[in-house]
Amino acid sequence: MVSINQLSVETLFEAVRTGDRAMIGRAITLVESRNAKHQEKAQELLHKLLPFAGKAQRVGISGVPGVGKSTFIENLGCWLTGEGHKVAVLAVDPSSSRTGGSILGDKTRMDLLSADENAFIRPSPSAGVLGGVARATRETMVILEAAGYDTVLVETVGTGQSETMVADMVDFFLVLMLPGAGDELQGIKKGILELADMVAVNKADIFEQKLKQAMREYKSALHIMTDASPTWHPPVVACAGLTGTGVPELWARVEKHRKLMDASGERQQRREQQRLYWLKSQIQDRLLDSFYASEDVAGNWESIEAAVKDGKTTVSTATEKLLALYSSK
C-alpha cells in the first residue's frame, strides 16, 4: 500500500472528488497527523477542497450514556441512505486516550451502516486533546463534503466540554434523552439543553408508560429557557432507534429547521461565527503549544511551580514570570 508520504496532493484531491472511500480515509489520516510535513500537505489539500465543501447538513448528536446513540445513528443513517443521501458519521471522543474509548467501537457496532456504500464512519483520533480532536473533526468534514457526502452526523460522548465543541461546528444539535424524566432531570446539565435544537426521547418502544411524562418534563425544561433563535423553538419528539419509529418525522423537523434558518439568514450567520470561533481557538491552541515548547519556560518551570506549591509566591506573580520568560525569547 502506498504511504501518505508518497501520495501527491493532486492524487488525493482527485480521489476525494471522485468519492474513492479508501483514499478519503488516507486524506483524513493526513489531516489527523501531527507531523509538520503531513500538516503542510494537508492544508494544501484542504485549500483545494474548500470550494467544494460547505453544502452538507451538519447535525451534532449527543445524549447521556446508555441512551442508545449508536443504534439510533445507525437506523437514521440507513434510513437517510435509503432516501438517496450520502451519510458520514464522525465520532468525537476526547477521553479516548485515557479510557481506551467507548465510542471508538461504534464502527464495529454499526454493522449495517458500515457496509453501506453510501455511508462513511470515522472515529475521532485518540489524541485526548479537545483542541486537536476539534481541528481534525472540522477538517475531516471539509474532506467528506467535498467527496459528496450531503449529511454529516457528528456524535459526541454526552459528557463535558465536547458538547459545546460539537455544537460550535454543526447546523443542528440533537440531544437524545431517555424516558423517566422525573428522575433524570435532576442530573441533566442545563447547558446541554441550552445547546439543543431538538430533544428526542429515545427508546419510546421500551418505556411506553413513562414516555408522555418524560416529554412533558423536557418540554417544561425547554420552555423556561431562552431560545437561541427567534424563528425556532426546540421541539421534543419521541423515537425508537431500534425499530426506526419516529425517525422520518424527526428528520422532517431537521429539514424544516434548515429551511427556516436558510430563509432568515441565520444558518449562514451561524457558520460565519463558527469559522471565527475556530480561528480564535486555533490561535489559542498554537500559542499554548508554543508556550510549553519554550526552552526558557521549561527551564524555569519546576522552580516556579515549587514556589507556588509551597506558598512562597502567588499564582499571579508566577504567571507574570512565566509569560515574561516566554515573551523574551
C-alpha positions as CSV (number, residue, x, y, z in Angstrom):
1,M,0.0,0.0,0.0
2,V,1.3,3.5,-0.9
3,S,2.0,5.6,2.2
4,I,0.5,9.1,2.6
5,N,4.1,10.4,2.2
6,Q,4.1,9.1,-1.4
7,L,0.7,10.4,-2.4
8,S,0.7,13.8,-4.0
9,V,-1.9,16.5,-3.1
10,E,-3.3,16.3,-6.7
11,T,-3.8,12.5,-6.4
12,L,-5.6,12.8,-3.1
13,F,-7.7,15.7,-4.4
14,E,-8.9,13.8,-7.5
15,A,-9.5,10.6,-5.4
16,V,-11.6,12.5,-2.8
17,R,-13.6,14.3,-5.5
18,T,-14.5,11.0,-7.2
19,G,-15.5,9.5,-3.8
20,D,-12.8,6.8,-3.5
21,R,-13.5,5.7,0.1
22,A,-10.1,4.2,0.7
23,M,-8.4,7.4,-0.5
24,I,-10.8,9.5,1.6
25,G,-9.6,7.6,4.6
26,R,-6.0,8.3,3.6
27,A,-6.8,12.0,3.3
28,I,-8.4,12.1,6.7
29,T,-5.3,10.3,8.2
30,L,-3.2,13.0,6.7
31,V,-5.3,15.7,8.3
32,E,-5.2,13.9,11.7
33,S,-1.4,13.6,11.6
34,R,0.7,15.9,13.8
35,N,3.7,15.5,11.6
36,A,4.7,19.0,10.3
37,K,5.2,17.8,6.7
38,H,1.9,16.0,6.8
39,Q,0.2,19.1,8.1
40,E,1.7,21.2,5.3
41,K,0.4,18.8,2.7
42,A,-3.0,18.5,4.5
43,Q,-3.5,22.3,4.5
44,E,-2.7,22.4,0.7
45,L,-5.2,19.7,0.1
46,L,-7.9,21.4,2.2
47,H,-7.4,24.6,0.4
48,K,-8.1,22.8,-2.9
49,L,-11.2,21.0,-1.5
50,L,-12.7,24.0,0.3
51,P,-14.6,25.4,-2.7
52,F,-16.4,22.0,-3.0
53,A,-17.4,21.8,0.7
54,G,-20.0,23.5,2.9
55,K,-23.2,22.3,1.3
56,A,-23.9,19.4,3.7
57,Q,-26.4,19.3,6.5
58,R,-24.2,19.1,9.7
59,V,-26.0,17.5,12.7
60,G,-24.5,17.0,16.1
61,I,-25.9,14.2,18.2
62,S,-25.4,13.9,21.9
63,G,-27.0,12.2,24.9
64,V,-26.5,10.6,28.2
65,P,-24.5,7.3,28.3
66,G,-26.8,4.3,27.6
67,V,-29.3,6.4,25.7
68,G,-28.7,4.4,22.5
69,K,-26.8,6.8,20.3
70,S,-25.1,4.2,18.2
71,T,-28.3,2.3,17.5
72,F,-30.2,5.5,16.7
73,I,-27.4,6.8,14.4
74,E,-27.2,3.5,12.5
75,N,-31.0,3.5,12.0
76,L,-31.1,7.2,11.0
77,G,-28.1,6.7,8.7
78,C,-29.6,3.7,7.0
79,W,-32.9,5.5,6.5
80,L,-31.1,8.5,5.0
81,T,-29.1,6.5,2.5
82,G,-32.4,4.7,1.6
83,E,-33.8,8.2,0.8
84,G,-30.8,8.8,-1.5
85,H,-28.5,10.7,0.8
86,K,-24.8,10.1,1.3
87,V,-24.1,10.0,5.0
88,A,-20.9,10.5,7.0
89,V,-20.6,9.7,10.7
90,L,-17.9,11.3,12.8
91,A,-17.4,10.2,16.4
92,V,-15.9,12.6,18.8
93,D,-14.3,11.1,22.0
94,P,-11.7,13.4,23.6
95,S,-11.4,10.9,26.5
96,S,-10.3,8.0,24.4
97,S,-6.6,8.1,25.2
98,R,-7.3,7.7,28.9
99,T,-10.1,5.1,28.8
100,G,-9.5,3.3,25.5
101,G,-12.7,5.0,24.3
102,S,-16.2,3.6,24.3
103,I,-17.1,5.5,21.1
104,L,-14.2,4.2,19.0
105,G,-16.0,0.8,18.8
106,D,-19.1,2.3,17.2
107,K,-17.9,1.4,13.7
108,T,-18.0,-2.2,14.6
109,R,-21.3,-1.9,16.3
110,M,-22.9,-0.1,13.3
111,D,-22.6,-3.2,11.1
112,L,-25.3,-2.3,8.6
113,L,-24.2,1.3,8.1
114,S,-20.5,0.3,7.9
115,A,-21.4,-1.9,5.0
116,D,-23.5,0.7,3.2
117,E,-21.6,2.1,0.2
118,N,-23.3,5.4,0.6
119,A,-22.1,5.8,4.2
120,F,-18.7,6.6,5.8
121,I,-17.9,6.1,9.5
122,R,-14.8,7.6,11.1
123,P,-14.0,7.6,14.9
124,S,-12.1,10.6,16.2
125,P,-8.3,10.4,16.7
126,S,-7.5,9.2,20.2
127,A,-5.3,12.2,21.0
128,G,-7.1,13.0,24.2
129,V,-6.7,16.7,23.4
130,L,-10.0,18.5,22.8
131,G,-8.5,21.1,20.6
132,G,-6.8,18.5,18.4
133,V,-9.9,16.5,18.1
134,A,-11.9,19.6,17.2
135,R,-9.4,20.6,14.5
136,A,-9.3,17.1,13.0
137,T,-13.2,16.8,13.0
138,R,-13.7,20.2,11.4
139,E,-11.2,19.5,8.7
140,T,-12.5,16.0,8.1
141,M,-15.9,17.5,7.4
142,V,-14.3,19.5,4.6
143,I,-12.9,16.3,3.0
144,L,-16.2,14.4,3.3
145,E,-18.4,17.2,2.0
146,A,-16.0,17.7,-1.0
147,A,-16.3,13.9,-1.5
148,G,-20.1,14.3,-2.0
149,Y,-21.5,13.4,1.5
150,D,-24.5,15.6,1.9
151,T,-25.2,14.7,5.5
152,V,-22.6,14.7,8.3
153,L,-23.6,13.3,11.7
154,V,-21.2,14.2,14.5
155,E,-21.6,12.0,17.6
156,T,-20.3,13.1,21.0
157,V,-20.0,11.2,24.2
158,G,-22.5,13.2,26.1
159,T,-20.3,14.4,28.9
160,G,-18.5,17.7,29.5
161,Q,-17.0,20.2,27.1
162,S,-17.3,18.0,24.0
163,E,-21.0,19.1,23.6
164,T,-20.1,22.8,23.3
165,M,-17.3,21.9,20.9
166,V,-19.6,19.9,18.6
167,A,-22.4,22.5,18.8
168,D,-19.9,25.0,17.5
169,M,-19.3,23.0,14.3
170,V,-22.8,21.9,13.3
171,D,-26.0,23.4,11.9
172,F,-28.3,21.4,14.1
173,F,-27.7,20.0,17.6
174,L,-29.9,17.0,18.6
175,V,-29.9,15.8,22.2
176,L,-31.2,12.2,22.9
177,M,-32.8,11.6,26.2
178,L,-34.4,8.6,27.9
179,P,-37.9,8.3,29.4
180,G,-38.1,8.6,33.1
181,A,-37.6,12.3,33.1
182,G,-38.7,12.8,36.7
183,D,-35.5,11.2,38.0
184,E,-33.3,12.2,35.1
185,L,-33.9,15.9,35.1
186,Q,-32.0,16.1,38.3
187,G,-28.8,15.0,36.6
188,I,-29.3,16.9,33.3
189,K,-27.0,19.8,32.9
190,K,-28.8,23.0,31.9
191,G,-26.0,23.7,29.4
192,I,-26.7,20.7,27.2
193,L,-30.4,21.7,26.9
194,E,-29.5,25.2,26.1
195,L,-27.5,23.9,23.1
196,A,-30.3,21.7,21.9
197,D,-32.2,22.5,18.6
198,M,-34.3,19.4,19.4
199,V,-34.7,16.9,22.2
200,A,-35.6,13.3,21.1
201,V,-36.8,10.9,23.7
202,N,-35.4,7.6,22.6
203,K,-36.4,4.0,23.4
204,A,-40.0,5.1,23.3
205,D,-40.9,1.5,22.3
206,I,-39.4,0.1,25.6
207,F,-40.6,2.8,28.1
208,E,-44.1,3.5,26.7
209,Q,-45.7,4.2,30.1
210,K,-43.0,6.8,31.0
211,L,-42.9,8.4,27.6
212,K,-45.7,11.1,28.0
213,Q,-44.5,12.2,31.4
214,A,-40.9,12.4,30.1
215,M,-41.9,14.5,27.1
216,R,-43.9,16.9,29.4
217,E,-40.8,17.2,31.7
218,Y,-38.5,18.0,28.8
219,K,-40.9,20.5,27.2
220,S,-41.2,22.3,30.5
221,A,-37.5,22.4,30.9
222,L,-37.1,23.9,27.4
223,H,-40.0,26.3,27.9
224,I,-38.2,28.2,30.7
225,M,-35.0,28.7,28.6
226,T,-34.4,31.4,26.2
227,D,-34.5,30.2,22.6
228,A,-31.2,30.6,20.7
229,S,-33.2,31.6,17.6
230,P,-36.2,33.9,17.2
231,T,-37.5,31.7,14.5
232,W,-37.1,28.3,16.2
233,H,-38.3,26.8,19.5
234,P,-36.7,23.4,20.2
235,P,-39.3,20.7,19.9
236,V,-39.5,17.5,21.9
237,V,-40.2,14.3,19.9
238,A,-40.3,10.6,20.6
239,C,-38.4,8.0,18.6
240,A,-37.2,4.4,18.9
241,G,-33.7,3.9,17.5
242,L,-34.0,0.1,17.5
243,T,-37.2,0.0,15.3
244,G,-36.9,3.3,13.5
245,T,-40.2,4.5,14.8
246,G,-40.3,8.3,14.6
247,V,-37.1,8.7,12.6
248,P,-38.6,10.1,9.4
249,E,-40.7,12.5,11.4
250,L,-37.6,13.6,13.4
251,W,-35.6,14.2,10.2
252,A,-38.5,16.2,8.8
253,R,-38.1,18.6,11.7
254,V,-34.3,18.9,11.0
255,E,-35.1,19.8,7.4
256,K,-37.8,22.3,8.5
257,H,-35.1,23.9,10.7
258,R,-32.8,24.1,7.8
259,K,-35.3,25.9,5.6
260,L,-36.2,28.4,8.3
261,M,-32.6,29.1,9.0
262,D,-31.8,29.5,5.3
263,A,-34.7,31.8,4.8
264,S,-33.8,34.0,7.8
265,G,-30.1,34.0,7.0
266,E,-29.3,32.5,10.5
267,R,-27.7,29.4,9.0
268,Q,-25.1,31.4,7.2
269,Q,-24.5,33.7,10.2
270,R,-24.1,30.6,12.4
271,R,-21.4,29.2,10.1
272,E,-19.6,32.5,9.9
273,Q,-19.5,32.7,13.7
274,Q,-18.3,29.1,13.9
275,R,-15.4,29.9,11.5
276,L,-14.4,32.9,13.6
277,Y,-14.6,30.8,16.8
278,W,-12.5,28.2,15.1
279,L,-9.9,30.8,14.1
280,K,-9.7,32.1,17.7
281,S,-9.5,28.6,19.2
282,Q,-6.7,27.6,16.8
283,I,-4.7,30.7,17.8
284,Q,-5.2,29.8,21.5
285,D,-4.1,26.2,20.9
286,R,-1.0,27.2,18.9
287,L,0.0,29.8,21.5
288,L,-0.3,27.2,24.3
289,D,1.8,24.7,22.3
290,S,4.4,27.4,21.7
291,F,4.4,28.5,25.3
292,Y,5.0,25.0,26.7
293,A,7.7,24.3,24.0
294,S,9.7,27.3,25.1
295,E,13.1,26.4,26.5
296,D,13.1,29.4,28.8
297,V,9.7,28.4,30.2
298,A,10.7,24.7,30.5
299,G,14.0,25.6,32.2
300,N,12.3,27.6,35.0
301,W,9.0,25.7,35.3
302,E,10.0,23.4,38.2
303,S,11.3,26.1,40.4
304,I,8.3,28.4,39.8
305,E,5.9,25.5,40.2
306,A,7.6,24.6,43.6
307,A,7.3,28.2,44.8
308,V,3.6,28.2,44.0
309,K,3.1,24.8,45.8
310,D,5.0,26.0,48.9
311,G,3.0,29.2,49.0
312,K,6.2,31.3,48.5
313,T,4.7,33.2,45.6
314,T,1.2,33.9,44.3
315,V,-0.2,32.4,41.2
316,S,-0.4,35.8,39.6
317,T,3.3,36.5,40.2
318,A,4.2,33.1,38.8
319,T,2.1,33.7,35.7
320,E,3.8,37.0,35.1
321,K,7.3,35.5,35.5
322,L,6.5,32.6,33.1
323,L,4.9,34.9,30.5
324,A,7.9,37.3,30.7
325,L,10.2,34.3,30.1
326,Y,8.1,33.3,27.1
327,S,7.9,36.8,25.6
328,S,11.7,37.3,26.0
329,K,12.6,34.6,23.6
